[in-house]
Amino acid sequence: MQMLLNADDYRSSAQKFLPRGLFDYIDRGTEDEVALRRLRASLDEITLTPSVLTGHDRRSFETTLLGRRLAAPIVVAPTALAGLVAHDGETKLARAASRVGIPVCISTQSVTTVEAIRRGAPDATLWFQLYVWRDRTLTKRLLDRARACGCETLVVTADTPVSPNREYNKRNGFGIPFVPSLRSTCDIALHPRWFVNVLARYLLSEGMPTYGHFPDEFRTAITRPSIAEAVRLDHRLNWDDIGWLREIWPGKLIVKGVLAAGDAETATELGCDAIVISAHGGRNLDCLPAPAECIRAIADAVKGRLTVLADSGVRRGTDVLKYLALGAEAVLLGRLPLWGLAAGGETGAEAVLRMVVGEMDAAMAFLGAERVSELRSPSFRATRRAGPE
């Protein structure tokens, strides 16, 4: 762990530990992975102008986000099947985030239930991510469970109406439901540490892992196909559904996956508290713009009427600062915490989060900024370098 110094180090460690099918599922994009490359390029093209001789002794990252004080303007993003990266991985992520002083967003498609995560991480600030099921009654019951566990913030994923075209999953034999094959069996056999420390522990304690939030009557092991139409993701989701969620959800409501100013305006009109400007980590559609290309127009359109968050492509603390300088008030981290979790369990997840904050601190010192709110001032303007014609 001492020699894991940056995101690439943690990624390499995760790649050695995880079966290829699972690692690629976390790490890669969609189709030709153009969007994935665009995310990185869009962040690399941004420069931040420093202000020298500002005389600050230390930097403060404390932030008020949606009425809550955070130690830093970052959130652990919702990620499906984090419980396969490490045994009880979702709970370990929650405890790591809690110690760093930031929220963690629990996925509808987590292995561990929100109730078990709350028992294992009683002090964590839990958000809940929702994929709307076709049966709205079951969806509401799921939300009631999240509320009962102290989740005050609901994040509705709006950018995944159908399953993305991730061809590498088919080649690797990785999918949900998981269908054992010679290739996938050999893949697991070549990663005995993962088998012993993750899968075997599930098999010995509770059987094959499942989607923990499925209702009892629909719960099924990830190796078996679910025949329950009621808990399939609703590809017909529309703004009326967001209005319905606004009516029944008493806490903060966030729409994730916004890239157009018009959609941000609609979210504002429906009473949403925030949006996440997101390209889903380059994992859904290959021709999407990068969030860094969209933030300013969206922030100008909503004019502070709702909170603007961002995610996708973050590899360094400076990437977080760039999103903040463009107009985001906080940034969600997806792959990075998972790489830390794979590399070192709960300790690794916490170490990655603290590494990002440390990189932010060093960069802020060079920029001459004392607080993250200063990054949006003209003195620290974010500019995009001209790329090749």
C-alpha positions in Angstrom: 0.0 0.0 0.0 2.9 2.4 0.7 4.0 2.3 -2.9 0.6 3.0 -4.3 1.0 6.7 -5.0 -1.5 7.6 -7.7 -4.5 6.4 -9.6 -2.5 4.4 -12.0 -0.8 2.5 -9.2 -4.2 1.6 -7.6 -5.6 0.7 -11.0 -2.7 -1.7 -11.7 -3.1 -3.3 -8.3 -6.8 -3.7 -8.9 -6.2 -5.3 -12.3 -3.9 -7.9 -10.8 -6.4 -8.8 -8.0 -9.7 -8.8 -9.9 -10.8 -11.4 -12.6 -10.5 -9.8 -16.0 -14.3 -9.8 -16.6 -15.0 -7.9 -13.4 -12.0 -5.5 -13.8 -13.1 -4.6 -17.4 -16.6 -4.1 -16.3 -15.4 -1.4 -13.9 -12.6 0.0 -15.9 -13.7 0.2 -19.5 -16.2 2.2 -21.6 -18.6 1.3 -24.4 -18.2 0.4 -28.0 -15.0 1.9 -29.4 -14.4 3.8 -26.1 -14.2 7.2 -27.8 -16.2 8.8 -25.0 -13.8 7.3 -22.4 -10.8 8.9 -24.2 -12.7 12.2 -24.6 -13.2 12.4 -20.9 -9.5 12.2 -20.2 -8.7 14.6 -23.0 -11.3 17.1 -21.9 -9.8 17.3 -18.4 -6.2 17.4 -19.6 -7.0 20.4 -21.9 -8.0 22.5 -19.0 -5.6 24.9 -17.2 -6.1 26.8 -14.0 -4.4 30.2 -13.7 -2.7 30.7 -10.3 -2.6 33.7 -8.1 0.9 34.0 -6.4 2.0 35.5 -3.1 -1.4 35.0 -1.5 0.1 34.2 1.9 -2.2 31.4 2.9 -1.0 29.1 5.7 -3.3 26.2 5.0 -6.2 25.3 2.8 -9.8 24.4 3.8 -11.9 22.0 1.8 -15.0 22.2 4.1 -18.1 22.6 2.0 -21.8 22.9 2.6 -23.6 20.7 0.1 -27.4 20.4 0.1 -27.4 21.6 3.6 -24.8 19.2 4.9 -21.2 20.1 6.0 -18.6 18.0 4.2 -14.9 17.7 4.8 -14.3 18.0 1.1 -16.5 18.6 -2.0 -16.4 15.0 -3.1 -18.9 12.1 -3.0 -18.4 8.4 -3.6 -20.5 7.7 -6.6 -23.0 4.8 -6.9 -21.5 1.8 -8.5 -23.2 -1.5 -9.2 -21.8 -4.7 -7.7 -19.1 -3.0 -5.6 -19.7 -5.9 -3.2 -17.9 -8.1 -5.7 -14.8 -6.0 -5.7 -14.3 -6.8 -2.0 -16.3 -8.9 0.4 -19.0 -6.6 1.9 -17.5 -3.9 -0.4 -20.3 -1.5 -0.2 -20.1 -1.3 3.6 -16.4 -0.9 3.5 -16.8 2.0 1.1 -19.3 3.6 3.4 -17.0 3.3 6.4 -14.0 4.7 4.4 -16.1 7.7 3.2 -17.4 8.3 6.7 -13.9 8.6 8.1 -12.9 11.0 5.3 -16.0 13.1 6.1 -17.9 12.7 2.8 -21.1 10.9 1.6 -21.3 7.6 -0.2 -24.1 6.8 -2.6 -25.5 3.3 -2.4 -26.6 1.7 -5.7 -29.9 0.0 -6.4 -27.7 -2.7 -7.8 -25.5 -3.2 -4.8 -24.8 -6.7 -3.4 -25.3 -5.6 0.2 -28.6 -4.1 1.2 -28.9 -0.5 2.5 -30.1 -1.9 5.8 -26.9 -4.0 6.2 -24.7 -1.1 5.1 -26.3 1.1 7.7 -25.7 -1.5 10.5 -22.1 -1.8 9.4 -21.5 1.9 9.0 -23.8 3.7 11.5 -22.1 7.0 11.2 -21.9 7.2 7.4 -23.8 9.8 5.4 -25.7 7.6 2.9 -27.2 8.7 -0.3 -29.3 6.3 -2.3 -29.2 5.9 -6.1 -32.3 4.7 -7.8 -32.9 2.8 -11.0 -36.7 3.1 -11.4 -38.3 -0.4 -11.7 -41.3 -1.0 -13.9 -43.4 -1.8 -10.9 -43.8 1.6 -9.2 -45.2 0.1 -6.0 -42.0 -2.0 -5.6 -40.0 1.1 -6.4 -41.7 3.1 -3.7 -41.1 0.3 -1.2 -37.4 0.4 -2.0 -37.4 4.2 -1.4 -39.2 3.6 2.0 -36.4 1.2 2.9 -33.8 3.8 2.0 -35.5 6.5 4.0 -35.8 4.2 7.0 -32.0 3.8 6.9 -31.4 7.5 7.1 -30.8 8.2 3.4 -31.8 11.9 3.0 -30.6 12.3 -0.6 -32.0 10.4 -3.6 -30.0 10.2 -6.8 -32.1 9.1 -9.8 -30.0 7.8 -12.7 -31.7 9.2 -15.9 -29.2 8.3 -18.6 -29.5 4.6 -18.9 -32.7 3.7 -20.7 -31.3 0.4 -22.1 -28.3 -1.8 -21.5 -25.1 -0.2 -23.1 -23.2 -2.0 -25.8 -20.1 -3.2 -23.9 -18.7 -5.8 -26.3 -15.8 -6.7 -24.0 -18.3 -8.0 -21.4 -19.6 -10.6 -24.0 -16.0 -11.6 -24.9 -15.1 -12.0 -21.2 -18.3 -13.9 -20.5 -19.2 -11.3 -17.9 -22.8 -10.3 -17.4 -25.7 -10.2 -15.0 -26.9 -12.8 -14.7 -23.5 -14.3 -14.6 -23.3 -17.4 -16.9 -20.4 -19.7 -16.0 -18.3 -20.7 -19.0 -14.9 -22.3 -19.5 -13.4 -18.8 -20.1 -14.9 -17.2 -17.0 -14.0 -20.2 -14.9 -10.4 -20.0 -16.0 -10.4 -16.3 -15.4 -11.5 -16.8 -11.8 -8.9 -19.7 -11.4 -6.2 -17.3 -12.4 -7.2 -14.9 -9.6 -7.1 -17.1 -6.5 -6.8 -14.2 -4.0 -10.1 -12.8 -5.3 -11.8 -16.2 -5.2 -10.6 -16.9 -1.6 -11.1 -13.4 -0.2 -14.4 -12.4 -2.0 -16.4 -15.1 -3.7 -15.6 -18.0 -1.4 -16.5 -15.9 1.6 -20.0 -15.2 0.1 -20.4 -18.8 -0.8 -19.6 -20.0 2.7 -21.7 -17.4 4.5 -24.8 -16.6 2.4 -24.4 -18.3 -1.0 -23.9 -16.9 -4.4 -24.1 -13.0 -4.3 -27.3 -11.4 -5.4 -28.7 -8.0 -6.1 -29.4 -7.1 -2.5 -32.3 -4.7 -3.0 -34.5 -6.9 -5.0 -37.7 -7.8 -3.1 -37.5 -11.2 -1.4 -39.8 -12.8 -4.0 -37.6 -11.7 -6.8 -34.1 -12.1 -5.3 -32.0 -14.4 -7.3 -28.3 -15.3 -7.4 -26.3 -13.4 -10.0 -25.7 -16.8 -11.8 -29.5 -17.2 -12.5 -31.7 -15.1 -14.8 -34.4 -13.1 -13.1 -37.8 -13.7 -14.7 -39.4 -10.8 -12.8 -40.6 -8.2 -15.2 -41.6 -6.0 -12.2 -38.0 -5.2 -11.2 -36.6 -4.6 -14.7 -35.3 -1.1 -15.3 -38.0 1.1 -16.9 -36.8 2.2 -20.3 -39.8 4.5 -20.6 -38.7 6.8 -17.8 -39.7 10.4 -18.4 -40.0 13.8 -16.6 -43.4 12.8 -15.2 -41.7 10.1 -13.2 -39.3 12.7 -11.8 -42.4 14.7 -10.8 -43.8 11.7 -9.1 -40.6 11.1 -7.2 -40.5 14.7 -6.1 -44.0 14.2 -4.7 -43.2 11.1 -2.7 -39.5 11.7 -1.7 -39.3 14.2 1.2 -35.5 14.6 1.1 -33.1 16.0 -1.5 -33.6 14.9 -5.0 -30.8 14.7 -7.6 -31.1 13.8 -11.3 -27.9 12.1 -12.6 -26.8 12.1 -16.2 -27.7 15.6 -17.4 -25.6 17.0 -20.2 -28.1 19.6 -21.8 -29.0 22.9 -20.4 -32.6 22.4 -21.3 -32.8 19.2 -19.2 -31.2 21.1 -16.3 -33.9 23.8 -16.7 -36.7 21.1 -16.6 -35.1 19.6 -13.4 -35.2 23.0 -11.8 -38.8 23.6 -12.7 -39.8 20.2 -11.2 -38.2 21.2 -7.9 -35.1 19.0 -8.0 -32.4 20.0 -5.6 -29.4 19.1 -7.8 -28.2 17.5 -11.0 -25.1 15.5 -11.8 -23.5 16.5 -15.1 -22.3 13.1 -16.1 -21.3 11.0 -19.1 -21.7 7.8 -17.0 -17.9 7.5 -17.0 -17.9 7.0 -20.8 -19.7 3.7 -20.2 -23.1 4.3 -22.0 -22.9 6.1 -25.3 -19.7 6.7 -27.3 -20.7 10.0 -28.9 -21.6 11.9 -25.8 -19.8 15.2 -25.0 -17.6 15.3 -21.9 -19.1 17.0 -18.8 -16.2 19.5 -18.8 -17.6 20.8 -22.1 -21.1 21.3 -20.7 -20.8 22.6 -17.1 -20.5 26.3 -17.8 -23.5 26.5 -20.1 -25.6 24.5 -17.6 -24.5 26.5 -14.6 -25.3 29.7 -16.5 -28.8 28.4 -17.4 -29.8 27.4 -13.9 -28.2 30.5 -12.3 -27.9 29.0 -8.8 -31.5 27.7 -8.7 -30.2 24.2 -8.1 -26.9 22.6 -7.2 -24.6 21.5 -10.0 -22.5 18.4 -9.4 -20.2 16.6 -11.9 -18.5 13.3 -12.4 -16.7 11.1 -15.0 -13.1 10.7 -15.8 -11.5 11.9 -12.5 -8.0 10.5 -12.0 -6.4 13.3 -9.9 -7.3 15.8 -7.3 -6.6 18.5 -10.0 -9.4 17.0 -12.0 -11.7 17.6 -9.1 -10.5 21.3 -9.0 -11.1 21.7 -12.7 -14.7 20.6 -12.4 -15.1 22.9 -9.4 -13.6 25.8 -11.3 -15.9 25.3 -14.2 -18.9 25.6 -12.0 -19.6 22.3 -10.1 -20.1 22.5 -6.4 -18.9 18.9 -5.8 -17.6 16.0 -7.7 -18.5 12.3 -7.6 -15.8 9.6 -7.8 -16.6 6.2 -9.2 -13.7 4.1 -10.4 -11.1 5.5 -8.1 -12.7 4.2 -4.8 -13.3 0.8 -6.4 -9.6 0.6 -7.4 -8.7 1.4 -3.9 -11.2 -1.2 -2.5 -9.7 -3.9 -4.8 -6.1 -2.9 -3.9 -6.5 -2.8 -0.2 -10.1 -3.3 1.0 -11.5 -0.7 3.3 -8.0 0.7 4.0 -7.3 1.0 0.3 -10.6 2.8 -0.3 -9.9 5.3 2.4 -6.3 5.8 1.2 -7.5 6.6 -2.4 -9.9 9.2 -1.1 -7.3 10.8 1.1 -4.8 10.7 -1.8 -7.3 12.7 -3.9 -7.8 15.3 -1.1 -4.0 15.5 -0.7 -3.6 16.2 -4.4 -6.2 18.9 -4.2 -4.4 20.4 -1.2 -1.1 20.6 -3.0 -2.7 22.0 -6.2 -4.6 24.6 -4.2 -1.4 25.8 -2.6 0.2 26.3 -6.0 -2.9 28.1 -7.2 -2.9 30.4 -4.2 -6.4 29.5 -3.2 -7.5 29.1 0.4 -11.0 27.7 -0.1 -12.5 25.8 -3.0 -15.1 28.5 -3.5 -12.4 30.8 -4.7 -11.7 28.6 -7.7 -14.8 30.0 -9.4 -13.6 33.6 -9.1 -12.0 35.3 -12.2 -8.6 35.1 -10.6 -8.5 31.3 -11.0 -10.2 31.0 -14.3 -10.3 27.6 -16.0 -9.3 27.8 -19.6 -9.3 25.2 -22.3 -6.2 24.8 -24.4 -6.7 24.7 -28.1 -6.4 21.1 -29.4 -5.2 20.0 -32.8 -7.3 20.9 -35.8 
